[in-house]
Amino acid sequence: FAKAGYRVTGLDMDEDRVRQVNARRSYISDIPTAQLAAVVRAKRLSAHTDFELIRDMDVLIICVPTPLRRRYTPDISYILSAVRTIAKYVKKHALIILESTTYPGTTEELILPELQKGGRKVGRDFYLSFSPERIDPGNKLYDVTRIPKVVGGVEPKSGEYTALLYRKIIREIHVVSTAKSAEMTKLLENSFRIINIGWINEVAMMCHKMDIDVWEVIEAAKTKPFGFMAFYPGPGLGGHCIPIDPFYLTWKAREVGHATKFIELAGEINRGMPEYVVHRLMLALNKHGKAIGTSKVLVLGVAYKPDIDDLRESPSFELIEKFKDLGAEVDYNDPHIPETPKVRRHDLKLRSKDLSPEMLASYDAVVIATNHSDYDYALIGKHAKLIVDTRNAMKGFERRDHIVMA
């Protein structure tokens, strides 16, 4: 919006992030500092911790976390906190848009009543829509402006005004009839992915037992021009969306008396993948005459996907902790993450080790957890004693006797 000429205000409770934005420094790898600096310098973007500034805003877009609680139930406390703050200060005729992923009904059943307290009425005093965030970190082909935007208003004018707004920056807008439909759209997209990833992880485990190369099978299946979409196995799910969002739908489905069996089974399979990688590593070490409890293990990649610095829900953290629990000495390398910060369930306190031939040779096993494109896989293949490859990163490497797929 700032690049399109709008004056944008960012509101956050995190004072450090506010300082970084105003100092023209990007803390998100997908947003170059030069781009951020240009709009801050032009006074089209500023960041603040003063929520009273809401009084001056014509449009308010809510982009707050929607995590899960320990028992896989929705935690919408951040949404409610944001909405209650907005309700205190919002001006008349403001447009309010929720982008945070949530269960169907949140916008109409929770947000709308909060905003209508005190006699305000949607469609007259303010406008309210849901438009799910769609972004693929690290994808240079599809930035935000190229990804079609789904919009659903709680009443027709809200949807119309929201579509009008996003058309200023996004090429294609798809308007659905209700906010609830827009909420369901996002959960359908992400549930589709968790289910298919769970299936391909199960296929991978079957193929290992049958001595079949699952990656070769996937490439062969991709030659069919219809009826097949490739998904790929890995050490577990990562990111803020896929491991979390489908369980918002599971919770809501239970509330209306429906069981989401596919989602729950896929979740079980995907959550079990780190343990499966540990099992594959233990078997491989045993064949090399080593026990995991006396081994040095190097994990390559702690970001949840290649070429980004996002480590939310990354399975690498669980892998490292499981290896340590079994007595292994564990280090990691990630060119995008110099040290591991404290995250929701993990506090590893590790720093990335520099890669060299001598360093690689000093470990009993190297586990490729994230296939960053700037890794020198020829160097890794030449000097590592044993490689457990969870991403098919070593494809094409001729010597295979020290490579185990997981």
Secondary structure, 3 states (H helix, E strand, C coil): CCCCCCCEEEECCCHHHHHHHHCCCCCCCCCCHHHHHHHHHCCCEEEECCHHHHHHCCEEEECCCCCECCCCCECCHHHHHHHHHHHHHCCCCEEEEECCCCCCCHHHHHHHHHHCHHHCCECCCEEEEECCCCCCCCCCCCCHHHCCEEEEECCHHHHHHHHHHHCCCCCCEEEECCHHHHHHHHHHHHHHHHHHHHHHHHHHHHHHHHCCCHHHHHHHHCCCCCCCCCCCCCCCCCCCCCCCHHHHHHHHHHHCCCCCHHHHHHHHHHHCHHHHHHHHHHHHHHHCCCCHHHCEEEEECCCCCCCCCCCCCCHHHHHHHHHHHCCCEEEEECCCCCECCCCCCCCCCCECCCCCHHHHHCCCEEEECCCCCCCCHHHHHHHCCCEEECCCCCCCCCCCCCEEEC
